[in-house]
Amino acid sequence: MSTFEELTTNLVRVQNQFSSFGACDTEPDLEIHLAMRTAIQTGVVELPNNWQLFTCSMDCREAEAALNAALLPLLEYVAEAGRIRKKVKDFCWRAY
């Protein structure tokens, strides 16, 4: 199993690889952060519907597919961490 650091490093690598498509801009970063927040808070893994890349001026399907492939295992990891955190909190109810 990959670590959080390995998964995030891979995602940033993919973002850098597709930076000419806008993958390093604030909009894709927001999509990543929103998906991660949802995963940790609810356990739901949902990939962004719109990466907000430069789709008006170029074909971004390859970049979107690569970003999805890098983000999915990270979201799964984060969702599981959220479930574990809730189990710990439920088990340690006196401390919360």
C-alpha positions as a printed NumPy array, in Angstrom:
array([[  0.   ,   0.   ,   0.   ],
       [  1.223,   3.465,  -0.829],
       [  1.661,   6.16 ,   1.788],
       [ -0.075,   9.522,   1.767],
       [  3.22 ,  11.161,   0.846],
       [  3.761,   8.821,  -2.115],
       [  0.227,   9.373,  -3.389],
       [  0.405,  13.155,  -3.11 ],
       [  3.875,  13.226,  -4.69 ],
       [  2.542,  11.229,  -7.637],
       [ -0.446,  13.552,  -8.024],
       [  1.805,  16.63 ,  -8.032],
       [  4.072,  14.917, -10.574],
       [  1.074,  14.369, -12.864],
       [ -0.059,  17.954, -12.361],
       [  3.424,  19.165, -13.328],
       [  3.49 ,  16.836, -16.336],
       [  0.266,  18.426, -17.617],
       [  0.966,  21.99 , -16.473],
       [  0.621,  23.245, -20.053],
       [ -3.044,  22.173, -19.825],
       [ -3.532,  24.224, -16.644],
       [ -3.241,  21.246, -14.273],
       [ -1.178,  23.267, -11.76 ],
       [ -3.592,  26.194, -11.654],
       [ -5.769,  27.085,  -8.674],
       [ -8.942,  25.658, -10.246],
       [ -7.681,  22.044, -10.526],
       [ -6.133,  22.394,  -7.062],
       [ -9.542,  23.394,  -5.709],
       [-11.144,  20.372,  -7.399],
       [ -8.559,  18.136,  -5.708],
       [ -9.07 ,  19.742,  -2.313],
       [-12.861,  19.546,  -2.539],
       [-12.714,  15.865,  -3.52 ],
       [-10.319,  15.136,  -0.648],
       [-12.516,  17.009,   1.83 ],
       [-15.557,  15.014,   0.716],
       [-13.622,  11.75 ,   0.968],
       [-12.381,  12.37 ,   4.493],
       [-15.637,  13.813,   5.812],
       [-18.089,  11.391,   4.212],
       [-16.07 ,   8.432,   2.946],
       [-17.445,   9.081,  -0.553],
       [-14.897,   8.877,  -3.355],
       [-15.889,  11.116,  -6.243],
       [-13.589,  12.281,  -9.003],
       [-14.091,  15.824, -10.28 ],
       [-16.605,  16.17 , -13.116],
       [-14.767,  19.169, -14.475],
       [-11.056,  19.671, -13.9  ],
       [-11.317,  23.225, -15.274],
       [ -8.39 ,  22.712, -17.629],
       [ -7.815,  24.652, -20.848],
       [-10.513,  22.725, -22.729],
       [-11.495,  25.709, -24.916],
       [ -8.09 ,  25.839, -26.563],
       [ -6.911,  22.202, -26.521],
       [ -7.984,  18.583, -26.104],
       [ -7.517,  17.826, -22.412],
       [ -8.816,  14.252, -22.285],
       [ -5.37 ,  12.726, -21.73 ],
       [ -4.603,  15.2  , -18.94 ],
       [ -7.992,  14.58 , -17.286],
       [ -7.508,  10.807, -17.469],
       [ -4.027,  11.079, -15.938],
       [ -5.275,  13.357, -13.149],
       [ -8.159,  10.972, -12.427],
       [ -5.769,   8.005, -12.336],
       [ -3.482,   9.809,  -9.876],
       [ -6.275,  11.187,  -7.701],
       [ -8.386,   8.037,  -7.318],
       [ -5.969,   6.062,  -5.09 ],
       [ -5.365,   9.188,  -3.011],
       [ -9.101,   9.668,  -2.474],
       [ -9.482,   6.009,  -1.531],
       [ -6.655,   6.396,   0.984],
       [ -8.157,   9.565,   2.449],
       [-11.649,   8.034,   2.637],
       [-10.291,   5.041,   4.552],
       [ -8.362,   7.358,   6.882],
       [-11.608,   9.205,   7.577],
       [-13.411,   5.942,   8.347],
       [-10.591,   4.892,  10.678],
       [-10.638,   8.297,  12.371],
       [-14.394,   7.96 ,  12.987],
       [-13.942,   4.431,  14.379],
       [-11.256,   5.675,  16.767],
       [-13.455,   8.594,  17.808],
       [-16.425,   6.27 ,  18.36 ],
       [-14.287,   3.863,  20.36 ],
       [-12.781,   6.664,  22.47 ],
       [-16.12 ,   8.349,  23.104],
       [-15.2  ,   9.428,  26.621],
       [-12.397,  11.607,  25.27 ],
       [-14.598,  13.453,  22.772]])
